[in-house]
Amino acid sequence: MTEGRVKGGTHPLNVKVSVAVCDAGGNLLAFNRMEGASAVSATVAQGKAAASAGFGRPSGALAADSPVIQSIIATLGGRMLPAQGAVPIYKNGELVGAIGGSGATAQQDEECAHAGGAAL
């Protein structure tokens, strides 16, 4: 990865991000931290992807202040991060995982995740 790109890869965002891909159980399958991306973005991208996979919807759609969601996150040792930037991946109608990004704005992180998901 040399630069983050918008859906379809046609418009560069010129951002440095970390990208995490996980399976439906939130287990990390693939990870890349672009040169120049912040160190903390690595952990954040993985947390967003785990949350998206765990709940089967975009991580930004999760109510971070929900007692139920907070309880689930605590039970899982804090691995999930309910913040915008990750999207679930479905194949033939079945949840197979999620892809999450971190390092830019929340909206840009999600755009990168959508672009990555479309490339899978």
N, CA, C and O atoms as CSV, one atom per row, in Angstrom:
chain,resi,resn,atom,element,x,y,z
A,1,MET,N,N,0.844,-1.180,0.000
A,1,MET,CA,C,0.000,0.000,0.000
A,1,MET,C,C,0.885,1.237,0.000
A,1,MET,O,O,1.771,1.372,0.844
A,2,THR,N,N,0.653,2.109,-0.915
A,2,THR,CA,C,1.431,3.335,-0.937
A,2,THR,C,C,0.612,4.544,-0.543
A,2,THR,O,O,1.170,5.555,-0.118
A,3,GLU,N,N,-0.708,4.461,-0.676
A,3,GLU,CA,C,-1.571,5.546,-0.228
A,3,GLU,C,C,-2.999,5.035,-0.113
A,3,GLU,O,O,-3.411,4.134,-0.843
A,4,GLY,N,N,-3.758,5.632,0.829
A,4,GLY,CA,C,-5.159,5.239,0.960
A,4,GLY,C,C,-5.937,5.721,-0.251
A,4,GLY,O,O,-5.649,6.793,-0.783
A,5,ARG,N,N,-6.907,4.956,-0.691
A,5,ARG,CA,C,-7.696,5.333,-1.865
A,5,ARG,C,C,-9.181,5.182,-1.576
A,5,ARG,O,O,-9.597,4.333,-0.788
A,6,VAL,N,N,-9.972,6.026,-2.232
A,6,VAL,CA,C,-11.425,5.977,-2.116
A,6,VAL,C,C,-11.948,4.791,-2.893
A,6,VAL,O,O,-11.229,4.219,-3.712
A,7,LYS,N,N,-13.189,4.416,-2.649
A,7,LYS,CA,C,-13.848,3.294,-3.303
A,7,LYS,C,C,-13.436,3.168,-4.771
A,7,LYS,O,O,-13.454,4.143,-5.521
A,8,GLY,N,N,-13.073,1.980,-5.152
A,8,GLY,CA,C,-12.711,1.721,-6.536
A,8,GLY,C,C,-11.259,2.055,-6.845
A,8,GLY,O,O,-10.776,1.724,-7.928
A,9,GLY,N,N,-10.553,2.699,-5.926
A,9,GLY,CA,C,-9.148,2.990,-6.112
A,9,GLY,C,C,-8.846,4.117,-7.080
A,9,GLY,O,O,-7.714,4.224,-7.553
A,10,THR,N,N,-9.823,4.966,-7.391
A,10,THR,CA,C,-9.582,5.979,-8.408
A,10,THR,C,C,-9.184,7.343,-7.850
A,10,THR,O,O,-8.602,8.151,-8.574
A,11,HIS,N,N,-9.479,7.614,-6.597
A,11,HIS,CA,C,-9.184,8.926,-6.032
A,11,HIS,C,C,-8.325,8.780,-4.785
A,11,HIS,O,O,-8.796,8.263,-3.772
A,12,PRO,N,N,-7.067,9.229,-4.841
A,12,PRO,CA,C,-6.216,9.087,-3.663
A,12,PRO,C,C,-6.697,9.975,-2.520
A,12,PRO,O,O,-7.085,11.124,-2.735
A,13,LEU,N,N,-6.669,9.440,-1.325
A,13,LEU,CA,C,-6.994,10.212,-0.134
A,13,LEU,C,C,-5.749,10.857,0.461
A,13,LEU,O,O,-5.839,11.813,1.232
A,14,ASN,N,N,-4.583,10.323,0.093
A,14,ASN,CA,C,-3.317,10.807,0.629
A,14,ASN,C,C,-3.291,10.735,2.144
A,14,ASN,O,O,-2.978,11.717,2.817
A,15,VAL,N,N,-3.625,9.560,2.680
A,15,VAL,CA,C,-3.587,9.320,4.114
A,15,VAL,C,C,-2.731,8.097,4.389
A,15,VAL,O,O,-2.528,7.256,3.512
A,16,LYS,N,N,-2.240,8.007,5.590
A,16,LYS,CA,C,-1.438,6.865,6.031
A,16,LYS,C,C,-2.261,6.113,7.061
A,16,LYS,O,O,-2.567,6.647,8.127
A,17,VAL,N,N,-2.618,4.882,6.749
A,17,VAL,CA,C,-3.496,4.118,7.621
A,17,VAL,C,C,-2.944,2.728,7.915
A,17,VAL,O,O,-2.064,2.213,7.226
A,18,SER,N,N,-3.502,2.151,8.964
A,18,SER,CA,C,-3.332,0.731,9.248
A,18,SER,C,C,-4.621,0.052,8.845
A,18,SER,O,O,-5.701,0.619,9.014
A,19,VAL,N,N,-4.523,-1.158,8.312
A,19,VAL,CA,C,-5.698,-1.908,7.869
A,19,VAL,C,C,-5.624,-3.308,8.462
A,19,VAL,O,O,-4.596,-3.981,8.389
A,20,ALA,N,N,-6.747,-3.733,9.056
A,20,ALA,CA,C,-6.831,-5.064,9.649
A,20,ALA,C,C,-8.003,-5.816,9.028
A,20,ALA,O,O,-9.083,-5.257,8.837
A,21,VAL,N,N,-7.777,-7.090,8.715
A,21,VAL,CA,C,-8.828,-7.962,8.204
A,21,VAL,C,C,-8.956,-9.112,9.197
A,21,VAL,O,O,-7.967,-9.743,9.572
A,22,CYS,N,N,-10.198,-9.374,9.618
A,22,CYS,CA,C,-10.409,-10.472,10.556
A,22,CYS,C,C,-11.510,-11.392,10.060
A,22,CYS,O,O,-12.287,-11.035,9.174
A,23,ASP,N,N,-11.565,-12.583,10.644
A,23,ASP,CA,C,-12.611,-13.534,10.300
A,23,ASP,C,C,-13.879,-13.195,11.075
A,23,ASP,O,O,-13.911,-12.208,11.811
A,24,ALA,N,N,-14.917,-13.999,10.917
A,24,ALA,CA,C,-16.200,-13.723,11.559
A,24,ALA,C,C,-16.113,-13.755,13.080
A,24,ALA,O,O,-16.977,-13.195,13.756
A,25,GLY,N,N,-15.098,-14.393,13.625
A,25,GLY,CA,C,-14.893,-14.439,15.069
A,25,GLY,C,C,-14.052,-13.300,15.596
A,25,GLY,O,O,-13.760,-13.235,16.790
A,26,GLY,N,N,-13.658,-12.396,14.703
A,26,GLY,CA,C,-12.828,-11.265,15.119
A,26,GLY,C,C,-11.350,-11.583,15.229
A,26,GLY,O,O,-10.584,-10.783,15.765
A,27,ASN,N,N,-10.939,-12.734,14.730
A,27,ASN,CA,C,-9.531,-13.134,14.773
A,27,ASN,C,C,-8.777,-12.543,13.591
A,27,ASN,O,O,-9.234,-12.636,12.451
A,28,LEU,N,N,-7.650,-11.949,13.852
A,28,LEU,CA,C,-6.860,-11.280,12.821
A,28,LEU,C,C,-6.369,-12.256,11.762
A,28,LEU,O,O,-5.755,-13.275,12.078
A,29,LEU,N,N,-6.648,-11.933,10.495
A,29,LEU,CA,C,-6.191,-12.739,9.362
A,29,LEU,C,C,-5.073,-12.042,8.597
A,29,LEU,O,O,-4.130,-12.683,8.133
A,30,ALA,N,N,-5.188,-10.726,8.471
A,30,ALA,CA,C,-4.196,-9.955,7.716
A,30,ALA,C,C,-4.108,-8.559,8.310
A,30,ALA,O,O,-5.087,-8.025,8.833
A,31,PHE,N,N,-2.921,-7.978,8.221
A,31,PHE,CA,C,-2.703,-6.643,8.769
A,31,PHE,C,C,-1.616,-5.939,7.983
A,31,PHE,O,O,-0.642,-6.560,7.556
A,32,ASN,N,N,-1.789,-4.625,7.793
A,32,ASN,CA,C,-0.755,-3.803,7.183
A,32,ASN,C,C,-0.792,-2.408,7.782
A,32,ASN,O,O,-1.850,-1.784,7.856
A,33,ARG,N,N,0.349,-1.927,8.204
A,33,ARG,CA,C,0.478,-0.545,8.673
A,33,ARG,C,C,1.352,0.181,7.664
A,33,ARG,O,O,2.532,-0.129,7.495
A,34,MET,N,N,0.740,1.159,6.995
A,34,MET,CA,C,1.484,1.911,5.991
A,34,MET,C,C,2.630,2.673,6.645
A,34,MET,O,O,2.530,3.102,7.795
A,35,GLU,N,N,3.702,2.834,5.909
A,35,GLU,CA,C,4.821,3.633,6.409
A,35,GLU,C,C,4.311,5.037,6.720
A,35,GLU,O,O,3.699,5.684,5.870
A,36,GLY,N,N,4.563,5.496,7.922
A,36,GLY,CA,C,4.121,6.817,8.328
A,36,GLY,C,C,2.811,6.832,9.102
A,36,GLY,O,O,2.439,7.861,9.666
A,37,ALA,N,N,2.101,5.695,9.135
A,37,ALA,CA,C,0.864,5.614,9.923
A,37,ALA,C,C,1.235,5.569,11.401
A,37,ALA,O,O,2.262,4.999,11.771
A,38,SER,N,N,0.408,6.164,12.236
A,38,SER,CA,C,0.709,6.211,13.666
A,38,SER,C,C,0.726,4.803,14.255
A,38,SER,O,O,0.024,3.909,13.782
A,39,ALA,N,N,1.537,4.624,15.290
A,39,ALA,CA,C,1.658,3.316,15.928
A,39,ALA,C,C,0.330,2.871,16.537
A,39,ALA,O,O,-0.018,1.693,16.453
A,40,VAL,N,N,-0.407,3.781,17.139
A,40,VAL,CA,C,-1.673,3.418,17.783
A,40,VAL,C,C,-2.724,2.995,16.756
A,40,VAL,O,O,-3.655,2.267,17.100
A,41,SER,N,N,-2.594,3.434,15.509
A,41,SER,CA,C,-3.577,3.058,14.486
A,41,SER,C,C,-3.610,1.546,14.270
A,41,SER,O,O,-4.630,1.008,13.836
A,42,ALA,N,N,-2.520,0.862,14.563
A,42,ALA,CA,C,-2.479,-0.594,14.405
A,42,ALA,C,C,-3.482,-1.267,15.337
A,42,ALA,O,O,-4.238,-2.140,14.912
A,43,THR,N,N,-3.490,-0.868,16.589
A,43,THR,CA,C,-4.413,-1.446,17.568
A,43,THR,C,C,-5.848,-1.027,17.286
A,43,THR,O,O,-6.773,-1.831,17.409
A,44,VAL,N,N,-6.030,0.232,16.907
A,44,VAL,CA,C,-7.366,0.758,16.649
A,44,VAL,C,C,-8.009,0.050,15.456
A,44,VAL,O,O,-9.180,-0.326,15.526
A,45,ALA,N,N,-7.272,-0.137,14.373
A,45,ALA,CA,C,-7.817,-0.817,13.188
A,45,ALA,C,C,-8.274,-2.230,13.539
A,45,ALA,O,O,-9.331,-2.671,13.087
A,46,GLN,N,N,-7.494,-2.933,14.333
A,46,GLN,CA,C,-7.858,-4.289,14.733
A,46,GLN,C,C,-9.106,-4.290,15.613
A,46,GLN,O,O,-9.958,-5.166,15.467
A,47,GLY,N,N,-9.226,-3.330,16.518
A,47,GLY,CA,C,-10.393,-3.236,17.385
A,47,GLY,C,C,-11.658,-2.914,16.617
A,47,GLY,O,O,-12.719,-3.467,16.905
A,48,LYS,N,N,-11.555,-2.023,15.642
A,48,LYS,CA,C,-12.713,-1.683,14.807
A,48,LYS,C,C,-13.152,-2.892,13.986
A,48,LYS,O,O,-14.347,-3.170,13.883
A,49,ALA,N,N,-12.193,-3.612,13.402
A,49,ALA,CA,C,-12.527,-4.786,12.592
A,49,ALA,C,C,-13.175,-5.868,13.453
A,49,ALA,O,O,-14.145,-6.494,13.025
A,50,ALA,N,N,-12.660,-6.095,14.648
A,50,ALA,CA,C,-13.231,-7.101,15.541
A,50,ALA,C,C,-14.666,-6.742,15.923
A,50,ALA,O,O,-15.528,-7.618,15.992
A,51,ALA,N,N,-14.922,-5.464,16.170
A,51,ALA,CA,C,-16.272,-5.013,16.519
A,51,ALA,C,C,-17.229,-5.210,15.345
A,51,ALA,O,O,-18.351,-5.682,15.524
A,52,SER,N,N,-16.785,-4.850,14.157
A,52,SER,CA,C,-17.626,-4.993,12.978
A,52,SER,C,C,-17.964,-6.461,12.723
A,52,SER,O,O,-19.111,-6.790,12.420
A,53,ALA,N,N,-16.983,-7.333,12.843
A,53,ALA,CA,C,-17.222,-8.762,12.640
A,53,ALA,C,C,-18.115,-9.315,13.742
A,53,ALA,O,O,-19.027,-10.097,13.470
A,54,GLY,N,N,-17.863,-8.921,14.962
A,54,GLY,CA,C,-18.616,-9.443,16.087
A,54,GLY,C,C,-20.100,-9.122,16.041
A,54,GLY,O,O,-20.935,-9.922,16.464
A,55,PHE,N,N,-20.417,-7.945,15.526
A,55,PHE,CA,C,-21.811,-7.512,15.483
A,55,PHE,C,C,-22.414,-7.567,14.079
A,55,PHE,O,O,-23.614,-7.351,13.909
A,56,GLY,N,N,-21.576,-7.857,13.066
A,56,GLY,CA,C,-22.079,-8.000,11.703
A,56,GLY,C,C,-22.576,-6.721,11.069
A,56,GLY,O,O,-23.436,-6.755,10.188
A,57,ARG,N,N,-22.047,-5.597,11.506
A,57,ARG,CA,C,-22.422,-4.304,10.920
A,57,ARG,C,C,-21.248,-3.341,11.039
A,57,ARG,O,O,-20.283,-3.631,11.746
A,58,PRO,N,N,-21.318,-2.204,10.360
A,58,PRO,CA,C,-20.208,-1.250,10.447
A,58,PRO,C,C,-19.931,-0.860,11.897
A,58,PRO,O,O,-20.859,-0.664,12.682
A,59,SER,N,N,-18.671,-0.753,12.242
A,59,SER,CA,C,-18.302,-0.434,13.622
A,59,SER,C,C,-18.847,0.913,14.072
A,59,SER,O,O,-19.113,1.102,15.259
A,60,GLY,N,N,-19.017,1.841,13.159
A,60,GLY,CA,C,-19.556,3.153,13.497
A,60,GLY,C,C,-21.041,3.129,13.798
A,60,GLY,O,O,-21.574,4.095,14.344
A,61,ALA,N,N,-21.726,2.035,13.450
A,61,ALA,CA,C,-23.161,1.913,13.704
A,61,ALA,C,C,-23.439,1.387,15.111
A,61,ALA,O,O,-24.594,1.304,15.529
A,62,LEU,N,N,-22.385,1.033,15.836
A,62,LEU,CA,C,-22.554,0.492,17.180
A,62,LEU,C,C,-22.661,1.618,18.195
A,62,LEU,O,O,-21.902,2.585,18.134
A,63,ALA,N,N,-23.591,1.500,19.121
A,63,ALA,CA,C,-23.779,2.510,20.168
A,63,ALA,C,C,-22.728,2.280,21.254
A,63,ALA,O,O,-22.889,1.419,22.119
A,64,ALA,N,N,-21.657,3.059,21.195
A,64,ALA,CA,C,-20.530,2.879,22.117
A,64,ALA,C,C,-20.937,3.027,23.574
A,64,ALA,O,O,-20.297,2.451,24.454
A,65,ASP,N,N,-21.989,3.789,23.841
A,65,ASP,CA,C,-22.409,4.011,25.223
A,65,ASP,C,C,-23.469,3.019,25.699
A,65,ASP,O,O,-23.982,3.147,26.811
A,66,SER,N,N,-23.798,2.042,24.874
A,66,SER,CA,C,-24.780,1.019,25.248
A,66,SER,C,C,-24.198,0.117,26.335
A,66,SER,O,O,-23.098,-0.410,26.171
A,67,PRO,N,N,-24.919,-0.066,27.440
A,67,PRO,CA,C,-24.422,-0.970,28.482
A,67,PRO,C,C,-24.217,-2.394,27.977
A,67,PRO,O,O,-23.293,-3.079,28.416
A,68,VAL,N,N,-25.066,-2.842,27.063
A,68,VAL,CA,C,-24.925,-4.195,26.518
A,68,VAL,C,C,-23.635,-4.304,25.709
A,68,VAL,O,O,-22.860,-5.243,25.891
A,69,ILE,N,N,-23.409,-3.352,24.825
A,69,ILE,CA,C,-22.180,-3.383,24.014
A,69,ILE,C,C,-20.952,-3.253,24.900
A,69,ILE,O,O,-19.959,-3.948,24.684
A,70,GLN,N,N,-21.003,-2.375,25.889
A,70,GLN,CA,C,-19.868,-2.222,26.807
A,70,GLN,C,C,-19.605,-3.523,27.570
A,70,GLN,O,O,-18.450,-3.881,27.801
A,71,SER,N,N,-20.652,-4.223,27.957
A,71,SER,CA,C,-20.493,-5.500,28.667
A,71,SER,C,C,-19.851,-6.555,27.774
A,71,SER,O,O,-18.976,-7.305,28.208
A,72,ILE,N,N,-20.294,-6.601,26.529
A,72,ILE,CA,C,-19.712,-7.565,25.588
A,72,ILE,C,C,-18.239,-7.256,25.363
A,72,ILE,O,O,-17.406,-8.163,25.365
A,73,ILE,N,N,-17.917,-5.994,25.172
A,73,ILE,CA,C,-16.515,-5.599,24.966
A,73,ILE,C,C,-15.672,-5.963,26.180
A,73,ILE,O,O,-14.559,-6.468,26.033
A,74,ALA,N,N,-16.190,-5.710,27.372
A,74,ALA,CA,C,-15.455,-6.040,28.595
A,74,ALA,C,C,-15.260,-7.548,28.727
A,74,ALA,O,O,-14.181,-8.006,29.106
A,75,THR,N,N,-16.291,-8.313,28.418
A,75,THR,CA,C,-16.214,-9.774,28.490
A,75,THR,C,C,-15.143,-10.313,27.554
A,75,THR,O,O,-14.476,-11.300,27.863
A,76,LEU,N,N,-14.984,-9.663,26.420
A,76,LEU,CA,C,-13.984,-10.094,25.436
A,76,LEU,C,C,-12.619,-9.458,25.672
A,76,LEU,O,O,-11.747,-9.522,24.805
A,77,GLY,N,N,-12.432,-8.860,26.808
A,77,GLY,CA,C,-11.124,-8.304,27.157
A,77,GLY,C,C,-10.799,-6.992,26.481
A,77,GLY,O,O,-9.629,-6.619,26.390
A,78,GLY,N,N,-11.817,-6.276,25.998
A,78,GLY,CA,C,-11.591,-4.969,25.386
A,78,GLY,C,C,-11.073,-5.017,23.963
A,78,GLY,O,O,-10.565,-4.015,23.460
A,79,ARG,N,N,-11.191,-6.165,23.300
A,79,ARG,CA,C,-10.671,-6.302,21.927
A,79,ARG,C,C,-11.442,-5.503,20.901
A,79,ARG,O,O,-10.892,-5.166,19.852
A,80,MET,N,N,-12.695,-5.190,21.167
A,80,MET,CA,C,-13.537,-4.497,20.192
A,80,MET,C,C,-13.544,-2.992,20.443
A,80,MET,O,O,-13.477,-2.530,21.582
A,81,LEU,N,N,-13.627,-2.245,19.346
A,81,LEU,CA,C,-13.704,-0.792,19.438
A,81,LEU,C,C,-14.884,-0.317,18.592
A,81,LEU,O,O,-14.815,-0.364,17.364
A,82,PRO,N,N,-15.963,0.138,19.225
A,82,PRO,CA,C,-17.143,0.585,18.483
A,82,PRO,C,C,-16.986,2.024,17.986
A,82,PRO,O,O,-17.614,2.944,18.509
A,83,ALA,N,N,-16.146,2.201,16.980
A,83,ALA,CA,C,-15.891,3.523,16.404
A,83,ALA,C,C,-15.865,3.392,14.887
A,83,ALA,O,O,-15.457,2.353,14.368
A,84,GLN,N,N,-16.284,4.409,14.180
A,84,GLN,CA,C,-16.365,4.369,12.720
A,84,GLN,C,C,-15.021,4.036,12.098
A,84,GLN,O,O,-13.986,4.563,12.506
A,85,GLY,N,N,-15.047,3.145,11.096
A,85,GLY,CA,C,-13.837,2.826,10.360
A,85,GLY,C,C,-13.722,1.387,9.907
A,85,GLY,O,O,-12.741,1.025,9.257
A,86,ALA,N,N,-14.718,0.543,10.241
A,86,ALA,CA,C,-14.670,-0.852,9.811
A,86,ALA,C,C,-16.018,-1.265,9.249
A,86,ALA,O,O,-17.060,-0.745,9.647
A,87,VAL,N,N,-15.980,-2.206,8.318
A,87,VAL,CA,C,-17.208,-2.717,7.691
A,87,VAL,C,C,-17.153,-4.244,7.645
A,87,VAL,O,O,-16.083,-4.834,7.491
A,88,PRO,N,N,-18.327,-4.878,7.780
A,88,PRO,CA,C,-18.362,-6.340,7.706
A,88,PRO,C,C,-18.186,-6.809,6.263
A,88,PRO,O,O,-18.447,-6.069,5.315
A,89,ILE,N,N,-17.743,-8.038,6.124
A,89,ILE,CA,C,-17.589,-8.652,4.807
A,89,ILE,C,C,-18.537,-9.853,4.753
A,89,ILE,O,O,-18.453,-10.772,5.568
A,90,TYR,N,N,-19.424,-9.819,3.789
A,90,TYR,CA,C,-20.370,-10.914,3.578
A,90,TYR,C,C,-20.065,-11.608,2.265
A,90,TYR,O,O,-19.723,-10.961,1.275
A,91,LYS,N,N,-20.191,-12.923,2.260
A,91,LYS,CA,C,-20.023,-13.701,1.034
A,91,LYS,C,C,-21.229,-14.626,0.934
A,91,LYS,O,O,-21.487,-15.427,1.833
A,92,ASN,N,N,-21.961,-14.509,-0.162
A,92,ASN,CA,C,-23.182,-15.300,-0.361
A,92,ASN,C,C,-24.142,-15.156,0.815
A,92,ASN,O,O,-24.770,-16.126,1.237
A,93,GLY,N,N,-24.249,-13.940,1.340
A,93,GLY,CA,C,-25.170,-13.663,2.429
A,93,GLY,C,C,-24.693,-14.080,3.808
A,93,GLY,O,O,-25.420,-13.904,4.786
A,94,GLU,N,N,-23.493,-14.626,3.910
A,94,GLU,CA,C,-22.960,-15.090,5.187
A,94,GLU,C,C,-21.811,-14.185,5.635
A,94,GLU,O,O,-20.931,-13.845,4.844
A,95,LEU,N,N,-21.832,-13.805,6.903
A,95,LEU,CA,C,-20.754,-13.000,7.466
A,95,LEU,C,C,-19.480,-13.829,7.509
A,95,LEU,O,O,-19.449,-14.891,8.131
A,96,VAL,N,N,-18.425,-13.348,6.848
A,96,VAL,CA,C,-17.157,-14.079,6.840
A,96,VAL,C,C,-16.044,-13.313,7.546
A,96,VAL,O,O,-14.971,-13.862,7.798
A,97,GLY,N,N,-16.301,-12.036,7.866
A,97,GLY,CA,C,-15.279,-11.259,8.550
A,97,GLY,C,C,-15.547,-9.778,8.454
A,97,GLY,O,O,-16.676,-9.341,8.232
A,98,ALA,N,N,-14.478,-9.010,8.628
A,98,ALA,CA,C,-14.588,-7.559,8.550
A,98,ALA,C,C,-13.224,-6.972,8.219
A,98,ALA,O,O,-12.188,-7.616,8.388
A,99,ILE,N,N,-13.252,-5.740,7.745
A,99,ILE,CA,C,-12.025,-5.008,7.451
A,99,ILE,C,C,-12.131,-3.636,8.109
A,99,ILE,O,O,-13.152,-2.957,8.001
A,100,GLY,N,N,-11.068,-3.247,8.785
A,100,GLY,CA,C,-11.068,-1.970,9.494
A,100,GLY,C,C,-9.830,-1.162,9.206
A,100,GLY,O,O,-8.751,-1.707,8.970
A,101,GLY,N,N,-9.999,0.155,9.228
A,101,GLY,CA,C,-8.885,1.055,9.003
A,101,GLY,C,C,-8.783,2.078,10.123
A,101,GLY,O,O,-9.762,2.366,10.811
A,102,SER,N,N,-7.586,2.623,10.294
A,102,SER,CA,C,-7.365,3.668,11.286
A,102,SER,C,C,-6.133,4.466,10.895
A,102,SER,O,O,-5.175,3.930,10.338
A,103,GLY,N,N,-6.175,5.744,11.193
A,103,GLY,CA,C,-5.024,6.599,10.920
A,103,GLY,C,C,-5.403,7.910,10.275
A,103,GLY,O,O,-4.609,8.851,10.267
A,104,ALA,N,N,-6.605,7.987,9.732
A,104,ALA,CA,C,-7.104,9.207,9.090
A,104,ALA,C,C,-8.349,9.652,9.862
A,104,ALA,O,O,-8.504,9.302,11.032
A,105,THR,N,N,-9.220,10.408,9.233
A,105,THR,CA,C,-10.485,10.729,9.888
A,105,THR,C,C,-11.339,9.468,9.921
A,105,THR,O,O,-11.082,8.526,9.171
A,106,ALA,N,N,-12.341,9.441,10.773
A,106,ALA,CA,C,-13.208,8.277,10.865
A,106,ALA,C,C,-13.853,7.971,9.513
A,106,ALA,O,O,-13.936,6.811,9.110
A,107,GLN,N,N,-14.304,9.004,8.822
A,107,GLN,CA,C,-14.931,8.816,7.509
A,107,GLN,C,C,-13.932,8.242,6.502
A,107,GLN,O,O,-14.270,7.333,5.743
A,108,GLN,N,N,-12.715,8.765,6.493
A,108,GLN,CA,C,-11.691,8.258,5.579
A,108,GLN,C,C,-11.312,6.819,5.921
A,108,GLN,O,O,-11.088,6.002,5.028
A,109,ASP,N,N,-11.240,6.512,7.219
A,109,ASP,CA,C,-10.954,5.134,7.627
A,109,ASP,C,C,-12.000,4.190,7.050
A,109,ASP,O,O,-11.672,3.125,6.526
A,110,GLU,N,N,-13.265,4.594,7.153
A,110,GLU,CA,C,-14.352,3.754,6.625
A,110,GLU,C,C,-14.299,3.652,5.109
A,110,GLU,O,O,-14.557,2.583,4.555
A,111,GLU,N,N,-13.968,4.745,4.428
A,111,GLU,CA,C,-13.848,4.708,2.970
A,111,GLU,C,C,-12.744,3.734,2.557
A,111,GLU,O,O,-12.903,2.986,1.592
A,112,CYS,N,N,-11.631,3.744,3.284
A,112,CYS,CA,C,-10.540,2.805,2.991
A,112,CYS,C,C,-11.006,1.366,3.230
A,112,CYS,O,O,-10.676,0.469,2.455
A,113,ALA,N,N,-11.776,1.147,4.310
A,113,ALA,CA,C,-12.286,-0.186,4.595
A,113,ALA,C,C,-13.225,-0.669,3.488
A,113,ALA,O,O,-13.148,-1.821,3.059
A,114,HIS,N,N,-14.101,0.208,3.033
A,114,HIS,CA,C,-14.990,-0.151,1.922
A,114,HIS,C,C,-14.184,-0.515,0.678
A,114,HIS,O,O,-14.481,-1.503,0.007
A,115,ALA,N,N,-13.164,0.287,0.373
A,115,ALA,CA,C,-12.332,0.017,-0.811
A,115,ALA,C,C,-11.619,-1.313,-0.680
A,115,ALA,O,O,-11.549,-2.082,-1.639
A,116,GLY,N,N,-11.089,-1.588,0.504
A,116,GLY,CA,C,-10.423,-2.859,0.733
A,116,GLY,C,C,-11.373,-4.034,0.635
A,116,GLY,O,O,-11.041,-5.062,0.046
A,117,GLY,N,N,-12.556,-3.883,1.210
A,117,GLY,CA,C,-13.558,-4.930,1.139
A,117,GLY,C,C,-13.983,-5.223,-0.281
A,117,GLY,O,O,-14.205,-6.379,-0.643
A,118,ALA,N,N,-14.099,-4.178,-1.091
A,118,ALA,CA,C,-14.495,-4.344,-2.490
A,118,ALA,C,C,-13.418,-5.081,-3.282
A,118,ALA,O,O,-13.720,-5.741,-4.276
A,119,ALA,N,N,-12.171,-4.971,-2.847
A,119,ALA,CA,C,-11.073,-5.625,-3.553
A,119,ALA,C,C,-10.929,-7.105,-3.188
A,119,ALA,O,O,-10.213,-7.847,-3.860
A,120,LEU,N,N,-11.609,-7.525,-2.128
A,120,LEU,CA,C,-11.477,-8.933,-1.682
A,120,LEU,C,C,-12.305,-9.874,-2.540
A,120,LEU,O,O,-12.309,-11.082,-2.305
